């Protein structure tokens, strides 16, 4: 696989993110990814089985980095509110620093089916579980009402952030996404605290 397989692998991942974000998953070609990565077409297949494998790897590797940062937040001895705020801020900053990933996550994934969709559910599952854990902690500590559905709480948290990121992508990153964090977090927190 050459002298530095890790570097080539990373080049292909970065190129895949850029090409798929620019052209869309179905229009992007492996040859375009190879060209962007500055490798021969055949080199791609030394590292990845196909374009689908590249897309899934993009999300797996980025999610792994995200979850490492999230674990630090989850282990802190801080309030539920602070934990929610830090988690939201992390997601917004992470996506702002990776605009191609934000485009893939918020547009391309909506069009995927079958194995790609199933793999994405698996990849996102640890993040969803972390949100559920914070909501359950909030209910136990009576920060959130006991009547709050954990699943509805998760949908609220993820949905608000997804909408903010999608709007930012559609506006072509013309403002700071991370700067929206405090207001979005406060709206989310107050919504979760509401007794219905």
N, C-alpha and C positions, 0 to 999 in steps of 0.2 A: 504493500500500500504506500510505499514512498518513505521518505525520511521523516516526515512529521505528519502522521495521519490525523492527529488531533486538530492541527491547524487547518488542514484541508476540509475536515468534517465541519469545523466552525465556519469556514468560508462558504461552504455549500448551504449551511443553515441560514447564514446572513443573506446570501444571494436568493435563496428560496423565499425568504420573508419579503424581500424587496420586489422580486418578480411577481410573486403571487398577489401581493398587495396592489401592485400596479396594474396587472392584466386580469386579475381574477383567477380563481383556482382552475376553472374549466378551460380558460383561454391560455393560461401559462403553459409553456412547453419545457420539458426537461432540458432541451438544447439551449433555451434562453437562460435557464438557471446555471447551466454549465458555463455559458459565455460570461454571465455576470460574475460567477465565482472564479473565472479565469482558469478553468480546468477543461480537459477534454470531455466530451459527452460520456464516453465509456467510464471515466473516473467516477462519475456520479454513482454508477452501479456497483462500484467497489464498496460504497458506504451505505447506499439506500437501495431498496428493492424497486421503488417506483416513486412517482410524484406524491401519491397518497402517503407513503412512508416518510417523505420529506416533510409534508404538512404536519403529520402527527408528531414527528420529532421536534419540529419548531415549537409546538405547544408543550410537549413533555419537558424539553430542556428549559424553556422559559418558566414554566410552572414550578419546576424544581428550584430554580433561583428565587422565585417569588415565595415559595413555601419556606425556604430557609430563612428569609427575612421575617415572614409571618410568625414562624416558631419563636423567634426572639420576642416578638410582641406578646404572644400567648403565654410566655413564661414569666413575663414581668409581673411584679406585685403592684398592680394599678387598678383603679376602679373600672367598672364595666363601661362607663361612659368614655374614659380615656382609651380603653382597649378598642372600642368601636371606632373612635376617632382616629386612632393610629392605624387601624386596619384599613379604613377608608382612605386615609392619606397615602398609605403605602400603595394601594391599588391605583390611585390617580397618578401618583408620581411614577410608578412603574410603567404605566401605559404612556404617559407623556414622554418618557425617555425612550420609548419604543413605538413610534407612530405607526410603523408598518405592522407591528403585532396588533396594535389597537384596531387597525383596519381589518386585518384578518379575523380577529376575534369578534368584531361587531358587525361585519358584513358577510364575509365568506362563510363563516360557520352557520349562519342562518340558512344557507342554501345546501348544506351537506346532509347526506342521508346515509343509511346503512352503517357500514363498518366505521367510517370516519365519525359519524354522530355518536356511535357507541363508545368509541375510543375517547372522544371529547368528554363524555359523561364520566368516564373512568378518571381522566386526567384532572377534571375540575372537582371531583368528589372530595378530596382533602380540604379544599378551600370552602366548599359548602358546609362540610362538617365543622370547620373552625367557626364559621358564622353561627351555626346551630349551637355550638358549645358556649359561645358568648351569650347568646339569647337565653339559653337554659340557665346559665350562671346568673343573669339578670333577673330571671323569674325566681330563682332560689333566694337571691338576696333582696327580693321584693322591690327591685328597681323597676322592673316591668311587671304588669299585672299577671296574675296566675292564669287568667283567661286567655292570654295571648297565645295564639297558635304558633308554635315554633316554626312551622313550615311557612306560614304567612309572614312571619317576621323575617325569615331568610329571603323570601321573595321580595319583600319591601327593601331590605338592605341591598341585595344584589341588583334589583330593578332600578333603584335610584342611581346607583353608580353606573350601571350599564347605559342608562339613558344619558347621563352626563358625558360619558366617554363617546357614545355614538354621536351626540350633538357636536362635540369637540372635533371628531373626525370629519363630520360633514362640513364644519366651518374651517376645515383644513388647518387646524391647530393655530388659529389666529389669536388665541389668548392662552393664558396659563391655565391648564387643567388643574394642576395641583393647588392653585390659589382658590379654587372653588371648594376645596375640602372642608374648611371649617363650617361654612354655611350648610353644605349638603349634609354633613355629619350631624349638625344641630337639628335640622329638619327630620332626619332619620331617627335620631334619638327621641325627639319629642313625639314622633308618630308611634314609636314602639312603646312609649310610656302611657299612651292614651288608653284609658279603660273604656271598653265598648260593651 
